[in-house]
Structure formats: C-alpha cells, structure tokens
C-alpha cells in the first residue's frame, strides 16, 4: 500500500545477482558494477519465442530440465572441490588492456573472476601449484573471452562521451563523402 520500500538483505557470500530490465541500457555507474547480457533481438529469436509459446499453449511444452547433475556439481564443489585459483598470466592480460578505458578498473576484475570460475569448473583437468591452487590456463581465458568480449567492448565504448562519438561519426561521414567524390 505504501509503494516501493527499501529493505536490507544480508547473506553470507559469495553471492550473485541476476536482474532484468526492459531498458536498453542502465545508468553508467551501474554498468560498471555488473556485466549486462542482452537478449538477442532478431527475427529468428522472436520466431523461436513464438514457437515455444505455441508449444506451451497446445500441450507440447518440453519438461523442466534435469538439474541433478548441476546439484551434484555444487555438492562436490562444497565438499571436495578446490576453489582457490591462480592466474599466472594475469599481469600479461593487464598490460594488454587500454589504460584509458577507466571502466576496465572494474571490468578487469570481473574478467579475472570469470577465468577463475572456468578453471574451477574444469579443475580436474588443470594443474595445481605448490599451494594446491588450481592453475588457470589460456583455455580458461579463451572460453571467457568468447563469452564476454562483446559485452566488455560495448561497455568500454559506452564510456566514450556522446559528443566525441557524434564528432567521430560526422568526421567519418565527411571522409566517406570525400573519398566517394
């Protein structure tokens, strides 16, 4: 009755947050604190959604997925799995980042966390260091890069001042006209 009210929720970590919105982008400060995954907005994706809805309403919907393997993995990670990871090439990755993209101060940590997560999930095929930590490989980075390169690139691009972006677009158009003439 009183509308939206704030409330504090405390949970022992680590924690994660998944949130959704219909906005095309979030406030720039929020974008630097999370990775946004955009839903594909293509005709083929819309066709797939429509077909899934049609299946649901005509009694042909698929059953819920079997989560047993995922729950078993979680149980194993809690009971026997190693969660400490070292990324021996982290400094080399840092040196390859554009230091002018201030946003990368936060995004880079997220990338490294995802590399660690990938290594944890593949720990049975990873070496261990002298302290028993999982040693992340370039395969871990490659898998993460494949998943989030576009997200990071878009985020870094979003930090460019709109006036600068507009100026670059105008210069590009003028250049294209002069080359075509």
Short mmCIF file of the C-alpha atoms (twelve columns), coordinates in Angstrom:
data_MODEL
# 
_entry.id   MODEL 
# 
loop_
_atom_site.group_PDB 
_atom_site.id 
_atom_site.type_symbol 
_atom_site.label_atom_id 
_atom_site.label_alt_id 
_atom_site.label_comp_id 
_atom_site.label_asym_id 
_atom_site.label_seq_id 
_atom_site.Cartn_x 
_atom_site.Cartn_y 
_atom_site.Cartn_z 
_atom_site.pdbx_PDB_model_num 
ATOM 1   C CA . UNK A 1   0.000  0.000   0.000   1 
ATOM 2   C CA . UNK A 2   2.934  2.328   0.638   1 
ATOM 3   C CA . UNK A 3   4.655  1.633   -2.696  1 
ATOM 4   C CA . UNK A 4   8.250  0.530   -3.025  1 
ATOM 5   C CA . UNK A 5   10.108 0.386   0.275   1 
ATOM 6   C CA . UNK A 6   13.811 -0.288  0.786   1 
ATOM 7   C CA . UNK A 7   14.864 -3.352  2.731   1 
ATOM 8   C CA . UNK A 8   18.260 -4.715  3.638   1 
ATOM 9   C CA . UNK A 9   19.010 -8.323  2.745   1 
ATOM 10  C CA . UNK A 10  22.153 -9.840  4.213   1 
ATOM 11  C CA . UNK A 11  23.528 -13.170 3.010   1 
ATOM 12  C CA . UNK A 12  26.828 -14.861 3.683   1 
ATOM 13  C CA . UNK A 13  28.823 -14.707 0.463   1 
ATOM 14  C CA . UNK A 14  29.887 -15.127 -2.109  1 
ATOM 15  C CA . UNK A 15  26.659 -14.025 -3.689  1 
ATOM 16  C CA . UNK A 16  25.461 -13.250 -7.173  1 
ATOM 17  C CA . UNK A 17  22.694 -11.148 -8.607  1 
ATOM 18  C CA . UNK A 18  20.675 -11.636 -11.738 1 
ATOM 19  C CA . UNK A 19  18.302 -8.849  -12.597 1 
ATOM 20  C CA . UNK A 20  16.276 -7.995  -15.665 1 
ATOM 21  C CA . UNK A 21  15.020 -4.806  -17.224 1 
ATOM 22  C CA . UNK A 22  13.318 -3.626  -20.387 1 
ATOM 23  C CA . UNK A 23  15.603 -0.619  -20.576 1 
ATOM 24  C CA . UNK A 24  18.058 -0.640  -23.448 1 
ATOM 25  C CA . UNK A 25  20.865 0.369   -21.099 1 
ATOM 26  C CA . UNK A 26  21.464 1.056   -17.438 1 
ATOM 27  C CA . UNK A 27  22.944 4.023   -15.666 1 
ATOM 28  C CA . UNK A 28  26.676 4.156   -16.454 1 
ATOM 29  C CA . UNK A 29  27.614 3.672   -12.791 1 
ATOM 30  C CA . UNK A 30  25.531 0.504   -12.573 1 
ATOM 31  C CA . UNK A 31  27.016 -0.827  -15.804 1 
ATOM 32  C CA . UNK A 32  30.498 -0.690  -14.286 1 
ATOM 33  C CA . UNK A 33  29.407 -2.945  -11.436 1 
ATOM 34  C CA . UNK A 34  27.960 -5.794  -13.470 1 
ATOM 35  C CA . UNK A 35  28.087 -7.438  -16.852 1 
ATOM 36  C CA . UNK A 36  24.981 -6.891  -18.940 1 
ATOM 37  C CA . UNK A 37  23.888 -9.701  -21.204 1 
ATOM 38  C CA . UNK A 38  21.469 -8.543  -23.833 1 
ATOM 39  C CA . UNK A 39  18.795 -10.815 -25.217 1 
ATOM 40  C CA . UNK A 40  19.106 -11.336 -28.935 1 
ATOM 41  C CA . UNK A 41  16.552 -9.132  -30.650 1 
ATOM 42  C CA . UNK A 42  16.443 -10.841 -34.041 1 
ATOM 43  C CA . UNK A 43  13.520 -12.107 -36.107 1 
ATOM 44  C CA . UNK A 44  14.744 -15.698 -35.683 1 
ATOM 45  C CA . UNK A 45  14.844 -15.286 -31.885 1 
ATOM 46  C CA . UNK A 46  11.316 -13.874 -31.933 1 
ATOM 47  C CA . UNK A 47  10.223 -16.842 -34.088 1 
ATOM 48  C CA . UNK A 48  11.738 -19.245 -31.520 1 
ATOM 49  C CA . UNK A 49  9.923  -17.459 -28.674 1 
ATOM 50  C CA . UNK A 50  6.624  -17.588 -30.552 1 
ATOM 51  C CA . UNK A 51  7.069  -21.314 -31.257 1 
ATOM 52  C CA . UNK A 52  7.891  -22.022 -27.606 1 
ATOM 53  C CA . UNK A 53  4.761  -20.153 -26.516 1 
ATOM 54  C CA . UNK A 54  2.674  -22.040 -29.073 1 
ATOM 55  C CA . UNK A 55  4.055  -25.358 -27.733 1 
ATOM 56  C CA . UNK A 56  3.184  -24.325 -24.196 1 
ATOM 57  C CA . UNK A 57  -0.397 -23.488 -25.111 1 
ATOM 58  C CA . UNK A 58  -1.050 -26.580 -27.226 1 
ATOM 59  C CA . UNK A 59  0.277  -29.029 -24.636 1 
ATOM 60  C CA . UNK A 60  3.601  -29.790 -26.338 1 
ATOM 61  C CA . UNK A 61  5.845  -27.843 -23.990 1 
ATOM 62  C CA . UNK A 62  9.063  -29.580 -23.002 1 
ATOM 63  C CA . UNK A 63  9.501  -30.758 -19.447 1 
ATOM 64  C CA . UNK A 64  11.698 -28.967 -16.954 1 
ATOM 65  C CA . UNK A 65  15.413 -29.745 -17.350 1 
ATOM 66  C CA . UNK A 66  17.026 -32.333 -15.084 1 
ATOM 67  C CA . UNK A 67  19.059 -30.297 -12.599 1 
ATOM 68  C CA . UNK A 68  20.509 -33.360 -10.833 1 
ATOM 69  C CA . UNK A 69  23.971 -33.039 -12.459 1 
ATOM 70  C CA . UNK A 70  24.182 -29.343 -11.524 1 
ATOM 71  C CA . UNK A 71  23.169 -30.026 -7.935  1 
ATOM 72  C CA . UNK A 72  25.739 -32.833 -7.754  1 
ATOM 73  C CA . UNK A 73  28.426 -30.462 -9.045  1 
ATOM 74  C CA . UNK A 74  27.503 -27.885 -6.408  1 
ATOM 75  C CA . UNK A 75  27.633 -30.535 -3.676  1 
ATOM 76  C CA . UNK A 76  31.032 -31.749 -4.905  1 
ATOM 77  C CA . UNK A 77  32.433 -28.205 -5.073  1 
ATOM 78  C CA . UNK A 78  31.326 -27.569 -1.497  1 
ATOM 79  C CA . UNK A 79  32.619 -30.889 -0.152  1 
ATOM 80  C CA . UNK A 80  35.732 -31.794 -2.124  1 
ATOM 81  C CA . UNK A 81  36.426 -29.251 -4.839  1 
ATOM 82  C CA . UNK A 82  39.163 -26.651 -4.712  1 
ATOM 83  C CA . UNK A 83  38.081 -23.040 -5.042  1 
ATOM 84  C CA . UNK A 84  41.435 -21.274 -4.904  1 
ATOM 85  C CA . UNK A 85  42.768 -20.361 -8.349  1 
ATOM 86  C CA . UNK A 86  45.894 -18.640 -9.587  1 
ATOM 87  C CA . UNK A 87  46.050 -16.962 -12.992 1 
ATOM 88  C CA . UNK A 88  49.743 -16.919 -13.925 1 
ATOM 89  C CA . UNK A 89  49.165 -14.709 -16.979 1 
ATOM 90  C CA . UNK A 90  47.046 -12.075 -15.177 1 
ATOM 91  C CA . UNK A 91  49.767 -9.390  -15.411 1 
ATOM 92  C CA . UNK A 92  50.162 -10.013 -19.145 1 
ATOM 93  C CA . UNK A 93  46.413 -9.562  -19.591 1 
ATOM 94  C CA . UNK A 94  46.554 -6.348  -17.575 1 
ATOM 95  C CA . UNK A 95  49.342 -4.999  -19.767 1 
ATOM 96  C CA . UNK A 96  47.210 -5.622  -22.873 1 
ATOM 97  C CA . UNK A 97  44.280 -3.556  -21.580 1 
ATOM 98  C CA . UNK A 98  43.763 0.020   -22.716 1 
ATOM 99  C CA . UNK A 99  44.545 2.145   -19.620 1 
ATOM 100 C CA . UNK A 100 42.422 4.999   -20.986 1 
ATOM 101 C CA . UNK A 101 39.276 2.919   -20.515 1 
ATOM 102 C CA . UNK A 102 38.677 3.756   -16.841 1 
ATOM 103 C CA . UNK A 103 35.759 1.361   -16.783 1 
ATOM 104 C CA . UNK A 104 38.223 -1.532  -17.082 1 
ATOM 105 C CA . UNK A 105 39.245 -0.899  -13.477 1 
ATOM 106 C CA . UNK A 106 36.095 -2.792  -12.534 1 
ATOM 107 C CA . UNK A 107 35.551 -4.920  -15.638 1 
ATOM 108 C CA . UNK A 108 39.031 -6.448  -15.491 1 
ATOM 109 C CA . UNK A 109 38.318 -7.869  -12.044 1 
ATOM 110 C CA . UNK A 110 35.129 -9.424  -13.375 1 
ATOM 111 C CA . UNK A 111 37.008 -10.965 -16.302 1 
ATOM 112 C CA . UNK A 112 39.588 -12.482 -13.956 1 
ATOM 113 C CA . UNK A 113 36.826 -13.795 -11.687 1 
ATOM 114 C CA . UNK A 114 35.202 -15.483 -14.678 1 
ATOM 115 C CA . UNK A 115 38.552 -17.032 -15.653 1 
ATOM 116 C CA . UNK A 116 38.861 -18.365 -12.116 1 
ATOM 117 C CA . UNK A 117 35.322 -19.729 -12.260 1 
ATOM 118 C CA . UNK A 118 36.011 -21.506 -15.529 1 
ATOM 119 C CA . UNK A 119 39.162 -23.018 -14.069 1 
ATOM 120 C CA . UNK A 120 37.215 -24.219 -11.010 1 
ATOM 121 C CA . UNK A 121 34.659 -25.920 -13.218 1 
ATOM 122 C CA . UNK A 122 37.466 -27.631 -15.167 1 
ATOM 123 C CA . UNK A 123 39.748 -28.263 -12.214 1 
ATOM 124 C CA . UNK A 124 40.029 -31.987 -12.815 1 
ATOM 125 C CA . UNK A 125 42.000 -31.235 -15.988 1 
ATOM 126 C CA . UNK A 126 44.059 -28.364 -14.528 1 
ATOM 127 C CA . UNK A 127 47.438 -28.477 -12.820 1 
ATOM 128 C CA . UNK A 128 47.935 -27.360 -9.227  1 
ATOM 129 C CA . UNK A 129 50.621 -25.042 -7.938  1 
ATOM 130 C CA . UNK A 130 52.784 -25.638 -4.872  1 
ATOM 131 C CA . UNK A 131 49.988 -24.393 -2.584  1 
ATOM 132 C CA . UNK A 132 47.378 -26.687 -4.128  1 
ATOM 133 C CA . UNK A 133 45.636 -23.903 -6.039  1 
ATOM 134 C CA . UNK A 134 44.166 -24.577 -9.474  1 
ATOM 135 C CA . UNK A 135 46.344 -23.070 -12.214 1 
ATOM 136 C CA . UNK A 136 44.169 -21.326 -14.808 1 
ATOM 137 C CA . UNK A 137 45.167 -21.960 -18.407 1 
ATOM 138 C CA . UNK A 138 44.825 -19.879 -21.533 1 
ATOM 139 C CA . UNK A 139 41.909 -22.166 -22.418 1 
ATOM 140 C CA . UNK A 140 40.078 -20.716 -19.409 1 
ATOM 141 C CA . UNK A 141 40.686 -17.202 -20.672 1 
ATOM 142 C CA . UNK A 142 39.732 -18.161 -24.244 1 
ATOM 143 C CA . UNK A 143 36.388 -19.560 -23.093 1 
ATOM 144 C CA . UNK A 144 35.633 -16.419 -21.077 1 
ATOM 145 C CA . UNK A 145 36.790 -14.144 -23.906 1 
ATOM 146 C CA . UNK A 146 34.440 -15.901 -26.300 1 
ATOM 147 C CA . UNK A 147 31.508 -15.310 -23.944 1 
ATOM 148 C CA . UNK A 148 32.069 -11.700 -22.878 1 
ATOM 149 C CA . UNK A 149 34.325 -9.891  -25.364 1 
ATOM 150 C CA . UNK A 150 31.353 -8.137  -26.966 1 
ATOM 151 C CA . UNK A 151 29.935 -7.186  -23.559 1 
ATOM 152 C CA . UNK A 152 33.232 -5.647  -22.412 1 
ATOM 153 C CA . UNK A 153 33.777 -3.903  -25.757 1 
ATOM 154 C CA . UNK A 154 30.292 -2.414  -25.609 1 
ATOM 155 C CA . UNK A 155 30.838 -1.286  -22.034 1 
ATOM 156 C CA . UNK A 156 34.127 0.392   -22.864 1 
ATOM 157 C CA . UNK A 157 32.524 2.035   -25.895 1 
ATOM 158 C CA . UNK A 158 29.707 3.269   -23.655 1 
ATOM 159 C CA . UNK A 159 32.225 5.272   -21.645 1 
ATOM 160 C CA . UNK A 160 33.011 7.457   -24.647 1 
ATOM 161 C CA . UNK A 161 31.432 10.882  -24.298 1 
ATOM 162 C CA . UNK A 162 28.401 11.160  -26.639 1 
ATOM 163 C CA . UNK A 163 29.762 14.411  -28.076 1 
ATOM 164 C CA . UNK A 164 33.031 12.698  -29.001 1 
ATOM 165 C CA . UNK A 165 31.126 9.789   -30.566 1 
ATOM 166 C CA . UNK A 166 28.945 12.208  -32.575 1 
ATOM 167 C CA . UNK A 167 32.025 14.129  -33.747 1 
ATOM 168 C CA . UNK A 168 33.705 10.904  -34.870 1 
ATOM 169 C CA . UNK A 169 30.552 9.886   -36.764 1 
ATOM 170 C CA . UNK A 170 30.391 13.263  -38.554 1 
ATOM 171 C CA . UNK A 171 34.087 13.111  -39.471 1 
ATOM 172 C CA . UNK A 172 33.614 9.545   -40.763 1 
ATOM 173 C CA . UNK A 173 30.675 10.648  -42.911 1 
ATOM 174 C CA . UNK A 174 32.619 13.623  -44.305 1 
ATOM 175 C CA . UNK A 175 35.579 11.357  -45.030 1 
ATOM 176 C CA . UNK A 176 33.364 8.827   -46.819 1 
ATOM 177 C CA . UNK A 177 31.856 11.602  -48.939 1 
ATOM 178 C CA . UNK A 178 35.295 12.975  -49.894 1 
ATOM 179 C CA . UNK A 179 36.583 9.511   -50.834 1 
ATOM 180 C CA . UNK A 180 33.469 8.799   -52.940 1 
ATOM 181 C CA . UNK A 181 33.755 12.151  -54.776 1 
# 
